[in-house]
Structures are given as structure tokens and as C-alpha cells.
């Protein structure tokens, strides 16, 4: 169920595309899942008998606001001619209830009297109407650890591709448009006058709400190659977390400082 090369967006599209009841999911749920950064899927329950095949999967998403959201997928063979069908739920109790209602595929699709599966002795059935399975919390914690690992695992950096395009003037303009009082001073600006090539990379981008108002944050790295062969970077934060929603630019000499500034702006407006 976990494809290391599948993005969370593609994974969600695949789930929604095959689910019979995807249109029953609230719009607010879909909107939250649009911000998913990583995901993990695991088999929660499996039952196979003479006539009924049923599996339940838990798909956990790590969202941009650092919270987790779980979709429950029920896969079964109760379609016409035993065709596989998929259903999605946002609550574990709901998927348990849906699983408990499944019956063996009947030779006559119009015959609703096919007996319920007598071997439905799964932990889903035993848990109907009571608290969640005790292993749920630990399983969810394991999924969150996996998602956090996906986000924090070191990646092999790609080689920089510097462009010799009046880079010293570019550095000057970046520093000039910075509005933060703690922007880099002459100790940083001086060496950048010897820059002869640079590369601009968007490192981070997010839109959200600050004190009930829309606000956007973007972090750029301006990397410079100097004549002596050394490399240095300016970190530019562009945001609209201002009292009047005006676009503002801040520049820092370190990525950690730039991220701290974004976090502060996201809390105080």
C-alpha cells in the first residue's frame, strides 16, 4: 500500500477516485487533506472466507499544520460477480459498522437474503459500540513516527547550478528590499560584492490564516558563488502577515533565523 515514489496528493486522488462513497466525504475533510505533506498506509484488518473477502486499511496523513488525519478504507468483494469495491470513512466506528453489514455475494444480485458471513469473528465485530481497539493508539503513533521520518530523513542535495547574471547587483537588491531591522549588515553585504553567479530556490511555501486573516509565507534561498570559490546564501522571507495584509520582505543570513521569523509572524500579526 505504500509507494515511496507516490506523492500524498496522488495517493489521495487514487483513494477518492476508486471509492464508491467519495462524494459523501465532507468538503472540509477534502480541504484539510489538500495540505498533506506525507502519508502512510497500513492493513488494519483482513478476513477471507468461502464467499466474503474483506480488508480494512488505515491511511494516515500528516498535514501542513502538524496534525494528523486518518481515512479508513474498506475493500470487499460484494459487488456484482464478486467485483472488488472500495469505500472511505473518516471514523473507525463507521468503517466497523460498514464491515459488519457486509454479506456474501449472492448469485442473484437482486436477492437481499444472502446470509451474513458466519465467520465474521474479527476484532472489528467484537469492538462495535465500544472504545477503540487498545492497539489503535500505538499503531497511530507508529504511523506518525513513519511520517515524521519521511519529512526529516536527509536527502541527497542536488548540485547547484549557478547563473552568472550580474549576481553582485542581485544580492544588493535583495538586501535593499528587506524591511526587517535585523537584516544582514555590511559583514554580509561586503563579501557579496564579489559574487559572480547565483541560484534562487524556493524552499518553503504555505498559505493559511493568522488571527482569522489569510496570510501567505514563502522562503527563498539566494545562493551566491564568489570569485574566491566560496559559497554563501541569503534567506528571503516573503509574507503577507502584516496588519493590513501588505506584502512584506525580510532577509536573513541563516535559514534557521528565517524560519524562526516565519514562526513568529504566524503567531503574531
C-alpha positions in Angstrom: 0.0 0.0 0.0 3.0 2.4 0.5 4.6 3.5 -2.7 7.8 5.5 -1.9 7.5 7.4 -5.2 3.8 8.4 -4.8 3.1 11.9 -3.5 0.4 12.4 -0.9 -1.6 14.3 -3.4 -1.6 11.4 -5.9 -2.3 8.9 -3.2 -5.4 10.8 -2.1 -6.6 11.2 -5.7 -6.3 7.5 -6.1 -8.3 6.7 -3.0 -11.1 9.2 -3.9 -11.2 8.0 -7.5 -11.9 4.4 -6.6 -14.2 4.9 -3.6 -17.9 4.4 -4.2 -18.9 6.9 -1.5 -16.2 9.5 -2.0 -18.9 12.2 -2.6 -20.2 11.6 0.9 -17.0 12.9 2.4 -17.4 16.5 3.8 -15.8 19.2 1.8 -13.9 20.3 4.9 -12.2 17.0 5.0 -11.0 17.2 1.4 -9.8 20.8 2.0 -7.7 19.7 5.1 -6.2 16.8 3.2 -5.2 19.1 0.4 -2.4 20.2 2.7 -1.0 16.7 3.3 2.8 16.6 3.4 3.3 12.9 3.8 1.2 9.7 4.3 1.4 6.1 5.4 -0.9 3.2 4.8 -1.3 0.0 6.8 -3.6 -3.0 6.8 -5.8 -2.8 9.8 -8.0 -5.9 9.4 -8.3 -8.8 7.0 -11.0 -11.5 6.6 -11.2 -14.2 3.9 -13.9 -16.9 3.9 -15.6 -19.0 1.3 -17.7 -16.2 -0.1 -16.6 -13.0 1.6 -13.2 -11.2 1.2 -12.9 -8.1 3.3 -9.9 -5.9 4.2 -9.7 -2.6 6.0 -6.8 -0.1 5.6 -5.8 2.9 7.6 -4.4 5.8 5.6 -2.8 8.4 7.9 -1.8 11.9 6.6 0.5 14.4 8.1 -0.9 17.9 7.4 0.9 21.2 7.0 -0.4 22.3 10.4 1.5 19.4 12.0 -1.7 17.5 12.8 -2.6 14.0 11.6 -5.8 12.9 9.8 -6.9 9.3 9.1 -9.0 7.9 6.3 -10.4 4.4 6.7 -10.8 2.3 3.6 -13.0 -0.8 3.4 -12.2 -3.1 0.5 -14.6 -6.0 -0.2 -15.9 -8.4 -2.9 -19.6 -7.8 -2.6 -20.0 -6.2 -6.0 -21.7 -7.8 -9.0 -19.9 -11.1 -9.9 -17.6 -10.6 -6.8 -16.1 -7.4 -8.1 -13.8 -5.6 -5.7 -15.3 -2.4 -4.2 -13.8 0.4 -2.1 -15.4 2.7 0.5 -13.9 5.5 2.5 -14.8 6.7 6.0 -13.4 9.3 8.4 -14.2 7.4 11.6 -13.1 4.0 12.7 -16.6 3.2 14.2 -18.2 3.9 10.8 -15.9 1.6 8.9 -16.5 -1.1 11.6 -20.3 -0.7 11.1 -20.0 -0.8 7.3 -17.9 -4.0 7.6 -20.4 -5.6 9.9 -23.2 -5.2 7.3 -21.3 -6.9 4.5 -22.8 -10.2 3.2 -21.6 -12.9 0.9 -22.1 -12.0 -2.8 -25.3 -13.6 -3.8 -25.6 -15.4 -7.2 -28.7 -13.3 -7.7 -27.8 -9.6 -7.2 -31.5 -8.8 -6.6 -31.7 -11.3 -3.7 -31.0 -9.5 -0.4 -31.4 -12.6 1.7 -27.9 -14.0 1.3 -26.8 -15.0 4.8 -24.3 -12.9 6.7 -20.8 -14.4 6.9 -20.8 -16.7 10.0 -17.0 -16.4 10.3 -17.2 -12.6 11.0 -15.2 -13.1 14.2 -12.8 -10.3 13.6 -11.7 -7.7 16.2 -13.9 -5.2 14.2 -17.1 -7.0 15.2 -16.1 -7.5 18.8 -15.3 -3.8 19.1 -18.6 -2.5 17.7 -20.2 0.1 20.0 -17.3 0.2 22.5 -14.0 2.0 22.7 -11.3 1.7 20.0 -9.0 -1.2 19.9 -6.2 -0.8 22.5 -3.6 -1.2 19.8 -5.1 1.8 17.8 -3.1 4.4 19.7 0.2 2.6 19.4 -0.4 1.9 15.7 -1.3 5.5 15.0 1.8 6.6 16.9 3.9 4.3 14.7 2.4 5.8 11.6 3.1 9.3 12.8 6.7 8.3 13.5 7.0 7.0 10.0 5.5 10.2 8.5 7.9 12.3 10.6 10.8 10.2 9.4 9.7 10.9 5.8 9.9 14.6 6.4 13.1 14.6 8.4 15.1 12.0 6.5 18.2 13.6 5.0 18.0 13.9 1.3 21.0 13.9 -1.1 21.4 17.5 -2.1 21.3 18.2 -5.8 24.4 20.0 -7.2 23.8 23.8 -7.6 23.5 25.3 -11.0 24.8 28.9 -10.7 24.0 31.5 -13.3 26.5 34.3 -13.9 23.9 37.1 -14.3 25.0 40.4 -12.5 24.9 38.5 -9.2 26.5 41.2 -7.1 23.7 43.6 -8.1 21.1 40.9 -7.4 22.5 40.5 -3.8 22.4 44.3 -3.4 18.7 44.4 -4.5 17.7 41.5 -2.2 19.3 43.3 0.8 17.8 46.6 -0.2 14.2 45.4 -0.2 14.5 43.8 3.2 12.3 45.5 5.8 13.4 43.7 8.9 15.6 45.7 11.3 17.8 42.7 11.9 18.6 42.2 8.3 22.3 41.3 7.4 24.7 44.2 7.6 28.0 45.1 6.0 29.7 42.0 7.2 27.5 40.0 4.8 26.9 42.7 2.1 30.7 43.3 1.7 31.7 39.8 0.5 28.6 39.6 -1.7 30.0 42.4 -3.9 32.4 39.7 -5.2 29.6 37.4 -6.3 29.7 36.5 -9.9 27.0 33.8 -10.1 23.9 32.9 -8.1 20.9 30.5 -7.9 17.4 31.1 -6.5 15.5 28.3 -4.9 12.0 28.3 -3.3 12.5 26.3 -0.1 9.1 26.6 1.5 5.6 27.9 0.7 2.4 27.9 2.7 -0.9 29.7 2.8 -3.0 29.8 6.0 -4.8 32.0 8.5 -3.2 34.4 11.0 -5.7 35.8 13.5 -8.6 35.0 11.2 -7.0 36.6 8.1 -5.4 35.0 5.0 -1.6 35.0 5.1 1.0 33.5 2.8 4.6 32.6 3.6 7.4 31.9 1.1 11.0 31.2 1.9 13.7 31.6 -0.8 17.4 30.8 -0.7 19.6 33.1 -2.8 22.9 31.2 -3.1 25.9 33.0 -4.4 29.3 31.9 -5.7 32.1 34.3 -5.0 35.3 34.9 -7.0 37.4 33.1 -4.4 35.3 29.9 -4.9 33.3 30.2 -1.6 29.6 29.9 -1.4 27.2 31.9 0.7 23.4 32.4 0.9 20.8 34.9 1.8 17.4 33.7 3.1 14.5 35.7 2.0 11.0 35.5 3.6 8.1 37.0 1.7 4.8 37.1 3.6 1.5 38.9 4.0 1.2 38.5 7.7 1.0 42.3 8.2 -1.8 44.3 9.9 -3.1 45.5 6.5 -2.3 42.4 4.5 0.5 44.2 2.7 3.3 42.1 1.1 6.5 42.3 3.2 10.0 41.1 2.5 12.6 40.1 5.2 16.1 38.8 4.7 18.3 36.8 7.0 21.8 35.3 6.8 20.8 31.9 8.2 17.9 29.6 7.3 17.2 28.8 11.0 16.8 32.5 11.7 14.5 32.9 8.7 12.3 30.0 9.8 12.1 31.4 13.4 10.9 34.7 11.9 8.2 32.9 9.9 7.0 31.1 13.0 6.9 34.3 15.0 5.0 36.1 12.2 2.5 33.2 12.0 1.7 33.7 15.7 1.7 37.5 16.0 0.3 39.9 13.5 
